[in-house]
Amino acid sequence: MGVEIIGTGIDLGHVAIENDLIESLAGLEAGWILEKTGITRRFAVDENQSARLLAANALDEALAQAKVELSELDQLVVATYAHDKVFPSLASRLLTPLSYSKTQALDVQSNCTGFLNGIAVVHDRLTVDAHASIGAVVASEVNSRFVDKTDPNVASFFSDGAGAAILRTTERDAGIISRSFFGDTNNIETVELSRIPNEDGKTTENSPTGTIRQAGMGTWKQAVTNLPKAIHSALEKANLGLQDVDYFVFHQANVKLLEYLLAKMKIHPDRAIINVNEIGNMGAASIPIALHQARVDSKISNGDLVMFASVGAGFNFSALLWRL
């Protein structure tokens, strides 16, 4: 029994935020953000949008492409950390068009690795449960509500959007070939979002409540050290090498980081998608959005071997080798 991806969809925040606005608010010289990150713009929701709405629109597009009804889903997993409510889960809220649902609905929170953890959960459910054949994974983030626009270490990167994928069992040779998940808790507070005061009931300058904080160099070191380890680990489990991978879909953190990783691993840029320059870092949603774009642009097709790889706060590292 294999698992194939039969539909994808996305939705982005309606408000485009160009570099000049952030540079003005943060007191930066013109061109600083592009030089340091390679990012030209990012997106934010408007007053009529929410993480739930973005997720619903992305899921609707994916369902339509897959020719599947919401009621047919056996499992729905949503990856999110920057959403509207603590509970009920965003997954459950996406099922509100149905008065009754057979769907197992749950959220996962592992920062930017959330989509890969979510897709692994759905994939495994479909392969072991004879009564389940269709699942969906959605990632939705509204980072802008947790961004201090005067902090260039955060405002330069983070963006709002959602991506979705529909999975279905198949007799084809498709699905996860191998995987690698591990964590490195050194410098665990390098990237964080505090929604409640600290244990003493107060906030600190370094960790304000309700605002994302990021130390760029610590994040960079974690990513360039451990993402290659995760990728090589997944490949070794499959007795394959980098040359066997048809296409790479990385978490879209920033252009400079991706270019560095590709050069370090000697991967030709044509074998990987980079879209963070145009849309910013959308957290857990960045990989499904990149996956959707790669499918639309015919960069990947059924039978291809695709490596998904992501780094998330914590730090968590995920690599999935998938036969489309």
C-alpha positions in Angstrom: 0.0 0.0 0.0 1.4 3.4 -1.0 0.3 6.9 -0.3 0.2 9.6 -3.0 -0.3 13.4 -2.9 -3.3 14.1 -5.1 -4.0 17.8 -4.4 -2.4 20.9 -3.0 -3.6 24.4 -2.2 -2.4 27.7 -0.7 -3.7 31.0 0.5 -1.5 34.1 1.4 -2.2 37.1 3.4 -3.7 39.9 1.4 -1.3 42.7 2.4 2.1 42.7 0.8 4.8 44.3 3.0 7.8 45.6 1.1 11.3 46.0 2.5 11.2 49.8 2.5 8.4 49.9 5.1 10.3 47.6 7.5 13.6 49.4 6.9 11.9 52.7 7.7 10.3 51.4 10.9 13.5 49.7 12.1 15.8 52.5 11.2 17.7 50.5 8.6 19.5 51.7 5.5 17.7 51.1 2.2 18.7 47.7 0.8 19.8 46.2 4.1 17.1 43.4 4.2 17.7 42.3 0.7 21.5 42.2 1.2 21.3 40.3 4.5 18.4 37.9 3.7 17.6 37.9 0.0 13.9 38.6 0.9 12.1 41.3 -1.1 8.6 41.1 0.5 6.4 39.2 2.9 2.6 39.0 3.4 0.2 39.9 6.3 -3.5 39.2 6.8 -5.9 42.1 6.6 -8.7 42.7 9.1 -11.0 40.2 7.5 -8.5 37.3 7.5 -7.5 34.8 10.1 -5.4 31.6 10.4 -8.7 29.6 10.2 -9.7 31.4 7.0 -6.3 31.0 5.4 -6.3 27.3 6.3 -9.9 26.8 5.0 -9.1 28.5 1.6 -5.9 26.4 1.2 -7.8 23.2 2.1 -10.7 24.0 -0.3 -8.3 24.5 -3.2 -6.5 21.2 -2.4 -9.8 19.3 -2.1 -11.0 20.7 -5.4 -7.8 19.8 -7.1 -8.0 16.2 -5.7 -11.7 16.0 -6.4 -12.4 15.0 -2.8 -15.2 16.2 -0.5 -14.4 17.5 3.0 -16.7 14.7 4.4 -14.5 12.0 2.8 -11.5 12.8 4.9 -10.6 10.1 7.4 -8.0 12.3 9.1 -7.2 16.0 9.2 -4.0 17.3 10.8 -3.2 21.0 11.1 0.2 22.3 11.8 0.2 25.7 13.4 1.8 27.8 16.2 0.5 31.3 15.2 -3.2 30.9 15.1 -6.4 32.4 16.5 -7.4 30.2 19.4 -5.7 27.8 21.8 -8.7 25.5 21.6 -10.8 24.1 20.0 -8.2 22.9 17.6 -7.9 24.6 14.2 -8.4 21.2 12.7 -11.8 20.8 14.3 -12.8 24.3 13.3 -12.1 23.5 9.7 -14.8 20.8 9.9 -17.5 23.2 11.0 -19.2 23.1 7.5 -20.2 19.5 8.5 -22.7 18.9 11.3 -21.2 15.5 11.8 -17.8 14.2 10.7 -16.1 10.8 10.7 -12.8 12.7 10.5 -10.1 12.4 13.2 -9.0 16.1 13.7 -6.0 17.3 15.6 -3.4 20.0 15.6 0.4 19.6 15.9 2.8 22.2 17.1 6.5 21.8 16.3 7.1 25.2 14.8 8.4 25.2 11.2 8.7 21.4 11.1 5.0 21.1 11.8 3.9 20.2 8.3 6.4 17.4 7.9 5.4 15.9 11.3 1.8 16.3 10.3 2.2 14.6 6.9 4.1 11.7 8.5 1.2 11.2 11.0 -1.4 11.1 8.2 0.8 8.9 6.0 1.3 6.4 8.7 -2.4 6.3 9.6 -3.3 5.6 6.0 -0.8 2.7 5.8 -1.8 0.9 9.0 -5.6 1.5 9.1 -7.5 -0.5 6.6 -10.5 1.7 7.2 -8.7 4.9 6.3 -7.9 5.9 2.7 -7.9 9.7 2.5 -6.3 12.3 4.7 -5.3 16.0 4.6 -2.5 18.0 6.1 -2.8 21.8 6.5 -0.3 24.4 7.8 -1.5 27.9 8.6 0.4 30.7 10.3 -0.5 34.3 11.1 2.9 35.5 12.2 2.2 39.2 11.7 0.2 39.5 14.9 3.3 38.4 16.8 5.9 40.5 15.0 7.5 43.7 16.3 7.9 45.6 13.1 10.8 47.6 14.6 12.8 44.4 15.1 14.6 43.6 11.9 15.6 40.1 13.2 11.9 39.2 13.1 10.1 41.6 10.8 12.4 41.0 7.9 11.5 37.3 7.7 8.1 36.3 9.0 5.0 36.2 6.8 1.3 35.0 6.8 0.0 32.1 4.8 -1.4 28.6 4.6 -0.8 25.5 2.5 -2.6 22.1 2.3 -2.1 18.7 0.8 -4.5 15.8 0.2 -3.2 12.2 0.7 -4.7 9.0 -0.6 -3.8 5.4 -0.5 -2.7 3.9 -3.8 -1.3 0.7 -5.2 1.5 2.7 -6.8 5.0 2.7 -5.2 4.5 6.1 -3.5 4.9 7.6 -0.1 7.6 7.9 2.5 10.7 6.0 1.7 12.7 7.0 4.8 12.7 9.7 7.4 14.9 11.3 10.0 13.6 13.3 13.0 15.8 14.6 15.9 16.3 17.5 18.2 19.1 19.7 19.4 18.1 21.7 22.5 21.3 23.8 22.6 20.3 27.5 22.4 16.7 26.4 22.8 15.6 30.0 23.4 17.2 31.4 20.2 13.7 31.5 18.6 10.7 31.8 20.9 7.2 33.2 21.3 6.0 33.8 24.8 2.2 34.1 25.1 2.1 34.3 28.9 4.4 36.0 31.4 7.4 34.2 32.8 7.3 32.1 36.0 7.7 35.2 38.2 4.7 36.7 36.5 6.8 39.3 34.6 8.1 39.7 31.1 11.7 40.6 30.2 13.2 42.7 27.5 14.5 39.6 25.8 11.2 37.7 25.9 8.2 40.0 25.7 4.8 38.4 25.9 3.1 38.0 22.5 6.1 38.8 20.4 8.4 36.5 18.4 12.1 36.8 19.3 14.8 35.5 17.1 18.6 35.5 17.4 19.7 35.1 13.7 23.2 33.7 14.2 22.1 31.0 16.6 19.4 29.9 14.2 21.8 29.9 11.3 24.3 27.7 13.1 21.7 25.2 14.0 20.3 25.0 10.5 23.6 24.7 8.6 24.9 22.1 11.1 21.9 19.9 11.5 19.8 20.1 8.4 22.5 18.3 6.3 22.7 15.6 9.1 18.9 15.0 8.9 19.0 14.7 5.1 22.0 12.4 5.0 20.4 10.2 7.8 17.2 9.8 5.8 19.2 8.9 2.7 21.4 6.4 4.5 18.3 4.6 5.8 17.2 4.2 2.2 20.7 3.3 0.9 20.6 6.3 -1.4 22.7 9.4 -2.0 22.1 13.0 -2.8 22.4 12.2 -6.5 19.4 10.0 -6.3 17.0 12.8 -5.2 15.1 14.5 -8.0 14.1 17.6 -6.1 14.5 19.2 -2.7 11.8 21.2 -0.8 13.3 23.0 2.1 11.7 25.1 4.8 11.9 28.6 3.4 13.7 30.5 6.2 15.7 32.9 4.1 17.4 33.0 0.7 21.0 33.3 2.0 20.6 30.3 4.3 19.2 28.1 1.5 21.9 29.2 -0.9 24.5 28.3 1.7 23.0 24.9 2.3 22.8 24.1 -1.4 26.4 25.1 -1.9 27.6 23.2 1.2 25.8 20.0 0.0 26.8 20.5 -3.6 23.1 20.5 -4.8 22.5 22.4 -8.0 20.0 25.3 -7.5 17.8 23.9 -10.2 17.1 20.9 -8.0 15.5 22.9 -5.2 12.8 25.5 -5.0 13.4 28.9 -3.4 10.4 31.1 -3.1 11.1 32.8 0.3 12.5 35.8 -1.6 9.0 36.6 -2.8 6.7 35.5 0.1 8.8 35.5 3.2 9.1 32.8 5.9 5.6 31.4 6.5 6.6 29.0 9.3 5.0 25.6 9.1 3.2 26.7 5.9 6.4 27.3 4.0 6.9 23.7 2.8 3.3 23.0 1.6 3.3 26.3 -0.2 6.7 25.5 -1.8 5.3 22.0 -2.7 2.3 23.5 -4.3 4.4 25.9 -6.4 6.7 23.1 -7.5 3.7 21.0 -8.6 2.1 24.0 -10.4 5.4 24.8 -12.2 5.9 21.1 -13.2 9.2 20.9 -11.3 8.0 17.6 -9.8 5.7 14.8 -11.0 4.6 11.3 -10.1 7.5 8.9 -9.6 10.0 11.6 -8.6 12.0 11.2 -5.4 11.6 14.4 -3.3 13.5 15.3 -0.2 11.5 17.5 2.3 13.7 19.0 5.0 12.9 21.5 7.8 14.3 23.1 10.9 12.0 24.4 13.7 12.4 26.2 17.0 13.5 23.9 19.7 15.5 23.0 17.7 13.7 20.3 15.8 14.9 18.8 12.5 12.9 16.8 10.0 13.7 15.1 6.7 11.3 13.0 4.7 12.3 11.2 1.5 9.0 10.8 -0.5 8.3 8.9 -3.7 5.6 11.0 -5.4 
